[in-house]
Amino acid sequence: MSEYTDSARAHMEKSVEALSHNFSKVRTGRANASALDDIRVDYYGVPTPIVQLAGVKVPEASMLVIEPWDKSSLRAIEHAIMDSDLGITPSNDGACIRLPFPKPTEERRRELVKDCHKYAEQAKIAVRNARREANEEVEFLEKEGELTEDELAREKKAIQKVTDEFTERIDEMLKVKTAEVMEI
């Protein structure tokens, strides 16, 4: 493979990683510690991720338990969760915080699937943009006389093959996430 195909592959890999991150934020009724990744707690004036302040456990499929190492940060963690867009009310028992993840309704699951489709489409657009940029680079080289027509065709074919590979990965990720969201 050429450097252009490798460059396109690297951009496409980042798109898939972003999709994976977006999918991890979609609540399915199952407790997942990654739901807390974007929540920052004001800990002595410094916005700090929850995982740096506490142990996060999943004792059962629909429950997260947050046990802070410094018990004085319990209130701050609770407030950060309530202020976030997580949509779950934490229960504080003085030693830990419990986050019950309710099962979403059928209507809510359909909305979540729509969100997943949007995320997947954004990832596909990013993959196609990477393909377009790589194709433009090799077309420029062909105009400059650094590539022959045959080499140009070979490069474009390789770039398209990588694009198809990543599009299939995105479709498979969407299929798996859709099944997970619609599961009762």
C-alpha positions, -999 to 999 in steps of 0.1 A, spaced: 0 0 0 11 35 -7 14 64 17 -19 79 3 -38 47 11 -22 46 46 -31 82 52 -67 76 42 -68 45 64 -55 65 94 -83 91 89 -109 65 85 -97 47 116 -102 79 136 -138 81 122 -145 46 135 -130 54 169 -152 85 171 -182 64 162 -173 39 189 -171 67 214 -205 81 203 -220 46 205 -206 41 241 -226 72 252 -259 58 239 -278 44 270 -293 9 264 -307 2 299 -275 -16 308 -251 0 332 -219 11 315 -191 30 332 -183 48 299 -215 68 305 -195 88 330 -166 95 308 -177 131 298 -187 141 333 -163 164 351 -164 170 389 -152 203 404 -126 189 428 -108 217 446 -114 240 416 -101 215 390 -126 198 366 -117 161 371 -132 129 355 -151 107 379 -129 77 372 -99 97 387 -119 104 419 -137 71 425 -140 34 418 -168 27 394 -184 -8 397 -212 -26 379 -227 -49 406 -257 -58 383 -267 -52 347 -287 -20 354 -268 -4 383 -235 16 386 -219 21 420 -195 50 424 -173 48 455 -151 79 460 -117 74 475 -121 108 492 -155 107 509 -156 145 510 -160 145 472 -192 125 473 -214 156 472 -195 171 443 -197 139 423 -235 137 430 -240 173 418 -219 167 387 -240 137 377 -273 157 383 -260 186 363 -250 164 334 -272 153 305 -271 117 318 -308 118 328 -303 96 359 -309 107 394 -281 94 417 -288 81 452 -262 90 478 -260 68 509 -231 86 525 -205 61 514 -212 56 477 -235 68 449 -258 44 431 -270 51 396 -299 29 385 -302 26 347 -339 22 339 -350 1 309 -359 25 281 -394 24 267 -400 11 231 -404 46 219 -372 57 236 -353 27 221 -365 37 186 -352 73 192 -318 58 204 -316 38 172 -322 69 152 -294 86 170 -271 56 163 -280 59 126 -270 96 127 -237 87 143 -230 60 117 -239 84 89 -215 110 103 -188 84 104 -195 73 68 -193 110 57 -159 113 74 -147 81 56 -159 94 23 -141 127 29 -109 109 36 -114 90 4 -120 122 -15 -88 138 -1 -67 108 -9 -81 107 -45 -74 144 -49 -38 139 -38 -31 111 -63 -49 130 -91 -26 160 -84 4 137 -86 -8 124 -119 -12 159 -133 23 168 -121 36 137 -140 47 118 -109 22 90 -115 11 73 -147 -25 67 -156 -21 30 -146 -6 40 -112 -34 65 -107 -61 38 -114 -43 14 -91 -41 39 -63 -78 49 -66 -87 12 -66 -67 7 -34 -83 37 -18 -118 26 -27 -110 -9 -13 -101 7 21 -132 29 19 -154 -2 14 -137 -20 43 -144 9 67 -180 13 54 -186 -23 61 -171 -20 96 -194 10 103 -224 -9 91 -215 -39 113 -210 -17 143 -244 -1 137 -261 -35 133 -246 -47 167 -255 -14 185 -291 -14 171 -296 -50 183 -282 -40 217 -305 -10 220 -336 -28 208 -330 -58 232 -356 -58 260 
